Amino acid sequence: MPEVTIIGGGLAGSEAAWQLAGRGIPVRLYEMRPHTMTPAHRTDRLAEIVCSNSLGADGTSSPAGILKRELRSLGSLILRCADESRVPAGKALAVDREVFAALVTERIESSPLITVVREECTTLPQGPVIVAAGPLMAPALAEELKAMAGSAYLSFFDAIAPVVTSDSIDMTRAYRKGRWGQEGDYINCPLDRERYEAFVTALVAAERVLPHDFEDSPSWFEGCLPVEVMAGRGKDTLRFGPMRPVGLPEPGTDREPYAVVQLRQDNREGTLYNLVGFQTSLRWGEQERVFRMIPGLEPGSASCTGTSTSTRPQCSTPASASGTDGGTSSSPVRSPALRGTWRARPWGASPPPA
Ligand SMILES: Cc1cc2nc3c(=O)[nH]c(=O)nc-3n(C[C@H](O)[C@H](O)[C@H](O)COP(=O)(O)OP(=O)(O)OC[C@H]3O[C@@H](n4cnc5c(N)ncnc54)[C@H](O)[C@@H]3O)c2cc1C
């Protein structure tokens, strides 16, 4: 078998390279980072996870869990590294993203049959090729694929997941508990009715990267909607969705709060927590303003616990992580794709007005 070229050293490209090499097939794996970064990735590591650190359910009672079991039995590199970098997340498989990416990178780079080339592929090479360039594929290659396939057949998905530092969570207001008495891997921030309604109102009105009218598009990926889009569908949508309180009574009571925001550990040290189901397209400053309304994450809460005042939703995009407004778009063509939300949109479609 001739050498196979793989474009993109993300989760898919790394797994594909590993599987081919495991069958004795030489691989040339092109990864453009760190020379050319995507707006969401921040490191030079292969298989960098840019949003949620959860790979989904891990029991055999769900399709996602059964799929994982099958992947493990097939010697999946991604699953092996995920198991080795696992962090507590109840029945889900969540990972420390830094450890996970480091493990994948180390194993791919030490495989004798895989040559990692740190270059951007601007065109499809000759011979057998696997395109695994992900949703943030570099524009030149995307243009070539668009020309081959037609823009109507290319879509992208995008999201930003807020993360907070653990020392800024006010544990006098939040509490640890798993749903229906599962292990207490999650931190829960309870909201009463008044706070919930104020939060939903602020969320819906907050400024977004994408203009409000852009969301009329029928192409939302319903499996992972931005939290503000869900909130806009009705005042109760969130408390029957990611903010549902069922099975999470407040400590010492059998009373469930009106709504709850769950926080899931994001790194092995337990210094970072992400807001479960809170992928968002709010502008950076707006994220900070609105998400700080959540009890336990308020700016003032730090003084209650004597911890730092660093409750700060951090986003996966470099601009946001560095504290700039992740929603300020300098390029009208790329910014909706890069800092938008989970949505599918043809690559060739006109971007919304900035
Ligand atoms: C901002 C954002 C948030 C997301 N959030 C989630 C989430 O919460 N849950 C979820 O399941 N999925 C999420 N996704 C989808 C996520 O991308 C996939 O789950 C997963 O990363 C897909 O793996 P992949 O290997 O296809 O792509 P990626 O992991 O993106 O890997 C593609 C790689 O190709 C490289 N590359 C791109 N173009 C070229 C080129 N021309 N030449 C060389 N290298 C190139 C990139 O640098 C990158 O390393 C998110 C995506 C984005 C962009």
The ligand as an SDF file (V2000), in Angstrom:
LIG
                    3D

 53 58  0  0  0  0  0  0  0  0999 V2000
  -14.9450   26.3680   18.3520 C   0  0  0  0  0  0  0  0  0  0  0  0
  -15.3690   24.9140   18.2340 C   0  0  0  0  0  0  0  0  0  0  0  0
  -16.0410   24.3030   19.2740 C   0  0  0  0  0  0  0  0  0  0  0  0
  -16.4280   22.9570   19.2020 C   0  0  0  0  0  0  0  0  0  0  0  0
  -17.0510   22.3680   20.2450 N   0  0  0  0  0  0  0  0  0  0  0  0
  -17.3510   21.0590   20.2250 C   0  0  0  0  0  0  0  0  0  0  0  0
  -17.9100   20.3870   21.3490 C   0  0  0  0  0  0  0  0  0  0  0  0
  -18.1590   20.9940   22.3790 O   0  0  0  0  0  0  0  0  0  0  0  0
  -18.1930   19.0610   21.2550 N   0  0  0  0  0  0  0  0  0  0  0  0
  -17.9320   18.3710   20.1190 C   0  0  0  0  0  0  0  0  0  0  0  0
  -18.1570   17.1790   20.0880 O   0  0  0  0  0  0  0  0  0  0  0  0
  -17.4140   18.9780   19.0640 N   0  0  0  0  0  0  0  0  0  0  0  0
  -17.1270   20.2930   19.0920 C   0  0  0  0  0  0  0  0  0  0  0  0
  -16.5900   20.9200   18.0180 N   0  0  0  0  0  0  0  0  0  0  0  0
  -16.3860   20.1540   16.8520 C   0  0  0  0  0  0  0  0  0  0  0  0
  -14.9970   19.6310   16.9940 C   0  0  0  0  0  0  0  0  0  0  0  0
  -14.2290   20.3090   16.0740 O   0  0  0  0  0  0  0  0  0  0  0  0
  -14.9600   18.1520   16.8040 C   0  0  0  0  0  0  0  0  0  0  0  0
  -15.6140   17.5130   17.8530 O   0  0  0  0  0  0  0  0  0  0  0  0
  -13.5540   17.6090   16.6930 C   0  0  0  0  0  0  0  0  0  0  0  0
  -12.5570   18.5170   17.0230 O   0  0  0  0  0  0  0  0  0  0  0  0
  -13.4590   17.2820   15.2880 C   0  0  0  0  0  0  0  0  0  0  0  0
  -12.2170   16.6860   15.1030 O   0  0  0  0  0  0  0  0  0  0  0  0
  -11.5400   16.8500   13.7270 P   0  0  0  0  0  0  0  0  0  0  0  0
  -10.3190   16.0220   13.7880 O   0  0  0  0  0  0  0  0  0  0  0  0
  -12.5010   16.6070   12.6350 O   0  0  0  0  0  0  0  0  0  0  0  0
  -11.1740   18.4170   13.6360 O   0  0  0  0  0  0  0  0  0  0  0  0
  -10.1330   19.2410   14.4730 P   0  0  0  0  0  0  0  0  0  0  0  0
   -9.9720   18.6940   15.8190 O   0  0  0  0  0  0  0  0  0  0  0  0
  -10.5120   20.6640   14.3070 O   0  0  0  0  0  0  0  0  0  0  0  0
   -8.7670   18.9950   13.6950 O   0  0  0  0  0  0  0  0  0  0  0  0
   -8.5220   19.4920   12.4040 C   0  0  0  0  0  0  0  0  0  0  0  0
   -7.0470   19.8170   12.3030 C   0  0  0  0  0  0  0  0  0  0  0  0
   -6.7370   20.1350   10.9580 O   0  0  0  0  0  0  0  0  0  0  0  0
   -5.8070   21.1980   10.9420 C   0  0  0  0  0  0  0  0  0  0  0  0
   -5.9310   21.8190    9.6220 N   0  0  0  0  0  0  0  0  0  0  0  0
   -6.9780   22.5090    9.1330 C   0  0  0  0  0  0  0  0  0  0  0  0
   -6.7650   22.8450    7.8380 N   0  0  0  0  0  0  0  0  0  0  0  0
   -5.5450   22.3590    7.5180 C   0  0  0  0  0  0  0  0  0  0  0  0
   -4.7640   22.3890    6.3200 C   0  0  0  0  0  0  0  0  0  0  0  0
   -5.2080   22.9580    5.1870 N   0  0  0  0  0  0  0  0  0  0  0  0
   -3.5420   21.8170    6.3370 N   0  0  0  0  0  0  0  0  0  0  0  0
   -3.0800   21.2250    7.4790 C   0  0  0  0  0  0  0  0  0  0  0  0
   -3.7730   21.1640    8.6290 N   0  0  0  0  0  0  0  0  0  0  0  0
   -5.0120   21.7210    8.6540 C   0  0  0  0  0  0  0  0  0  0  0  0
   -6.2230   22.0510   12.1240 C   0  0  0  0  0  0  0  0  0  0  0  0
   -5.1560   22.8360   12.5890 O   0  0  0  0  0  0  0  0  0  0  0  0
   -6.6540   21.0070   13.1290 C   0  0  0  0  0  0  0  0  0  0  0  0
   -5.6250   20.6290   13.9850 O   0  0  0  0  0  0  0  0  0  0  0  0
  -16.1760   22.2430   18.0530 C   0  0  0  0  0  0  0  0  0  0  0  0
  -15.5310   22.8730   16.9950 C   0  0  0  0  0  0  0  0  0  0  0  0
  -15.1230   24.1820   17.0870 C   0  0  0  0  0  0  0  0  0  0  0  0
  -14.4170   24.8280   15.9450 C   0  0  0  0  0  0  0  0  0  0  0  0
  1  2  1  0
  2  3  1  0
  2 52  2  0
  3  4  2  0
  4  5  1  0
  4 50  1  0
  5  6  2  0
  6  7  1  0
  6 13  1  0
  7  8  2  0
  7  9  1  0
  9 10  1  0
 10 11  2  0
 10 12  1  0
 12 13  2  0
 13 14  1  0
 14 15  1  0
 14 50  1  0
 15 16  1  0
 16 17  1  0
 16 18  1  0
 18 19  1  0
 18 20  1  0
 20 21  1  0
 20 22  1  0
 22 23  1  0
 23 24  1  0
 24 25  2  0
 24 26  1  0
 24 27  1  0
 27 28  1  0
 28 29  2  0
 28 30  1  0
 28 31  1  0
 31 32  1  0
 32 33  1  0
 33 34  1  0
 33 48  1  0
 34 35  1  0
 35 36  1  0
 35 46  1  0
 36 37  1  0
 36 45  1  0
 37 38  2  0
 38 39  1  0
 39 40  1  0
 39 45  2  0
 40 41  1  0
 40 42  2  0
 42 43  1  0
 43 44  2  0
 44 45  1  0
 46 47  1  0
 46 48  1  0
 48 49  1  0
 50 51  2  0
 51 52  1  0
 52 53  1  0
M  END
$$$$
